[in-house]
Amino acid sequence: MMSKFPDELTCDMAETYGIFDIKRVPVKLLATLAVGLREDSRVKMAKRGARVDDKTLLLAQIVDMLSGTNPKSEQSLTMRCFIRPAEPEQAPQEKHEVFDSPEAFKKRWAELSRN
């Protein structure tokens, strides 16, 4: 879950357990706590592809059934509960270098100046 949904897991751990730096928590404990999250937690909903909790999904299905909308059509509320909006396209990232010290910067600057 951590590699696929890091933001969702971080938010759930902070909200539920008060853990703000999940990288400091032992992996086994983090896994145990993640399994113990409620079913409508961000990470569990993201894992199953849902954008809403089960109660909202059930209500959407009821509306679709009562209105005669095909639940598999894109116009149905049920499908809107699962289809994530398209991510806006991002501009290509420029290449940046980060240095831990002034000496490392000066060394790299000298290397680039020689070329």
C-alpha positions as MATLAB code, in Angstrom:
seq = 'MMSKFPDELTCDMAETYGIFDIKRVPVKLLATLAVGLREDSRVKMAKRGARVDDKTLLLAQIVDMLSGTNPKSEQSLTMRCFIRPAEPEQAPQEKHEVFDSPEAFKKRWAELSRN';
ca = [
       0.000    0.000    0.000;
       2.851    2.345    0.800;
       4.316    2.273   -2.694;
       0.984    2.652   -4.527;
      -0.869    5.018   -2.200;
       1.692    6.847   -0.038;
      -0.336   10.030    0.419;
      -3.512    8.190    1.378;
      -1.654    5.982    3.863;
       0.131    8.966    5.397;
      -3.163   10.839    5.871;
      -4.892    7.792    7.369;
      -2.037    7.120    9.793;
      -2.004   10.753   10.907;
      -5.785   10.908   11.320;
      -6.298    7.536   12.972;
      -3.142    6.971   15.004;
      -1.474   10.385   15.224;
       1.557    9.101   13.298;
       2.925   11.893   11.126;
       6.244   10.363   10.045;
       5.411    6.840    8.923;
       8.988    6.172    7.809;
      10.024    6.054   11.469;
       7.519    3.319   12.305;
       8.750   -0.289   12.005;
       7.352   -1.923    8.864;
       5.645   -4.770   10.726;
       3.845   -2.336   13.034;
       2.911   -0.100   10.107;
       1.428   -3.094    8.265;
      -0.542   -4.126   11.343;
      -1.921   -0.629   11.785;
      -2.776   -0.354    8.069;
      -4.790   -3.580    8.196;
      -6.648   -2.185   11.195;
      -7.816    0.917    9.345;
     -11.573    1.170    8.842;
     -13.006    0.124    5.478;
     -13.763    3.711    4.468;
     -10.179    4.866    5.052;
      -8.514    6.697    2.173;
      -5.989    3.974    1.485;
      -8.514    1.118    1.465;
     -10.867    3.034   -0.820;
      -7.968    3.871   -3.161;
      -6.889    0.225   -3.172;
     -10.286   -0.914   -4.414;
     -10.597    2.015   -6.832;
     -13.466    3.754   -5.042;
     -13.718    7.501   -4.603;
     -16.467    7.323   -1.972;
     -17.364    5.195    1.038;
     -19.699    2.183    0.821;
     -22.714    4.091    2.145;
     -22.409    6.737   -0.582;
     -21.893    4.026   -3.200;
     -25.057    2.235   -2.058;
     -27.019    5.500   -2.236;
     -25.689    6.106   -5.773;
     -26.823    2.631   -6.808;
     -30.294    3.280   -5.386;
     -30.558    6.553   -7.318;
     -29.433    4.816  -10.521;
     -31.970    2.025  -10.046;
     -34.853    4.386   -9.275;
     -34.042    6.669  -12.200;
     -33.601    3.763  -14.628;
     -29.976    4.639  -15.374;
     -27.752    1.773  -16.486;
     -25.268    1.439  -13.594;
     -22.471    0.628  -16.063;
     -22.943    3.763  -18.169;
     -20.672    6.757  -17.662;
     -23.729    8.869  -16.756;
     -24.559    6.723  -13.744;
     -23.716    7.944  -10.274;
     -22.348    4.479   -9.491;
     -19.666    4.734  -12.180;
     -18.792    8.259  -11.101;
     -17.995    6.841   -7.685;
     -15.224    4.729   -9.244;
     -13.911    6.728  -12.181;
     -11.183    9.048  -11.032;
     -10.955   12.387  -12.824;
      -8.132   12.669  -15.320;
      -4.936   14.040  -13.879;
      -3.958   17.389  -15.402;
      -0.955   17.089  -17.647;
       2.177   18.361  -16.024;
       4.962   20.220  -17.728;
       8.158   18.207  -18.091;
      10.287   18.534  -15.003;
      13.607   20.279  -15.328;
      16.626   18.418  -14.055;
      17.775   19.720  -10.693;
      20.694   18.739   -8.550;
      20.717   18.976   -4.778;
      23.869   19.409   -2.739;
      24.454   18.569    0.909;
      27.233   21.086    1.410;
      28.911   24.096   -0.200;
      31.933   21.909   -0.899;
      29.847   19.436   -2.910;
      28.395   22.322   -4.919;
      31.844   23.779   -5.623;
      33.154   20.375   -6.697;
      30.258   19.882   -9.128;
      30.615   23.447  -10.418;
      34.271   22.788  -11.174;
      33.354   19.570  -13.020;
      30.826   21.386  -15.174;
      33.214   24.261  -15.859;
      35.813   21.861  -17.266;
      33.385   20.484  -19.862;
];
